[in-house]
């Protein structure tokens, strides 16, 4: 098994506690307000929302992928850290003939001006014995990271326009 990695970060003007709450702790509630057509449904397949929980997210009609199945690996509310792994879903997202799983670590750190540096580390675990183009896998991880950063910016714009929400 090989591990292909990608890391990135983006600055958001919201404080880490607010961003973490909106995007991680209350994402199911907030996505319907911020991105109303993005998700059709959330389903908990196993667990209570903490580490070990397996969730299925079914995306809206305009999405390039239909669904994703992920497991929560860690939630650290004090340090604004969230780890999860994609273990299945739409073949357009994860080619299960090449990649066993993809793991993501999110960390929200405070900036001196009260905003957040949102860091995202990604790892794709390839299947033993399968020929893999690491640059293509890394490009896929980079694409998903850039998509998430666009979502973060959308949440930021919503929070700034709706400070009491």
N, C-alpha and C positions, 0 to 999 in steps of 0.2 A: 504494500500500500504506500502510495506517495501522498504527500500533503502539499497542495498548491495554496499559496496565501496571497492576500491583498489587504492593505491597510489604507485608511483615509480618514480625513477629518473635515469638519465644516464648523464655522462660527455662526451661532444663533444669538439674537439679542435677548432672548428670554433667559431667566435664571434656571439653573439645573433642576431645582425642585419642581418648578412649574412644567418644564419640558418633560421630565421623567414622568410626572403624574399624567400629563396629557397623552403622551405617546406610549408609555409602557403600562402604567397602572390602570388607566381608564380609557385605553385605546378603543375598546368596543363601543363605548358610549360616545366618544368624541369623533370617531371616523364618520358616523352617520351625520354629524353636524358639519364637519370640516370638508369631507369628501363624500357627499351623500350617495353617489352612484358607484363608488369604488368597491364596496363589499355587499354581497347579497346576504351572507350569513356567517355566523361563527358557531362552531360546535365543539364542545369539550368531549373528546372521545374517552379520556381517562384522566383521573386526578381532580385536584381541588383548586387549581390555579397556581400552585407553587411548583417548585422543582419536581420533575417527573411527569408533570401534566402534558398530555398530548392533545393538541387542538387542530381542528380543520377549519380553514378559512376559505370560503367560496367567493370568488371575485365577481364584480358586476360585468354586464354584457360587453362593455367597451375595453375590458382588460385583455392584454395579450396572453394571459394565463388564466385557467379556469379555477384552480384551487391549489392549496399548499397544505401539507401536514407537517406540523412542527412540534418539537418537544421543548419544554422550558427546562433549561439546565441550571440556571441560577438567577435569583432576583435579590439584589442588595439595595434596599431602599435608602439606607444611610449614606452609601457611597455612590448612588445613582448608576448602578451597574446592572446590566441585564445580559445573560447569555442564553442563546437558544440554538437549536439545530433543526434544519429542514431534513426530514427523513423520508419524504414522499411528496407526491403531488403531480401536477401537470408535467408531461414530458418536455414541454417548451421551457420549463424552469430547471428541472433536474433530470439529466439523462442517466437513468438508473443502470444503464448498461456500462457506464464509465465511472460514475460517481456514486459512492455508497451513501454519503451524507455531506451536508454543508453545515458548518458551525459558524456562528456569529457572536462576537462580543461587542456590546455597546457600552460606552462609558461617557457620562456627561460630567465635564469638569468646569468649575467656575472660572470666568475671566475676571481681570481686575475691574472692568467696567460693569460687572453684574450680569453679563451674558453667559453663554455656554460654549465650550469647545466640545462638539459631539464627535467622538472617535468611534470608528467601526473597524474591527478586525475580522477578516473572513478566512475560513479554511475549507477547502474542498478535499475530501478524503476519497482518493481514487481506488477502484477495485483492483486487487492484486492480479497481475498477469495481463491486464488490459492496456493496450497501447493508447497513450494519452498525449494530446498536444497541450502542454502546460500553458502556453501563451493563450490558447483559445479558452481554456478553463479560467485563467486569470482575467481575461477580458470579460467573461461572463460575471465574475465576482465584482469587477469594477463597474459594470453596467448596473448590477443590482444595488451597489453602494450609491451610485449617482441618482438612481431612482429614489432611494430612501432619503437622500439629501433634499431632493425636490419635495418630498412629502414633509420633511421637517420644516422647510421654508413655507409651505402651505399652512402648516399648523402655526408657525410663527405669525404669519400674516393674519390668520383668524384670531389668534389671541390678542394681537395688537389692536385689531378692529373691534374686538368684543372683550374688553378688560374685565368685565364682571361675569363672563361665562365660565 
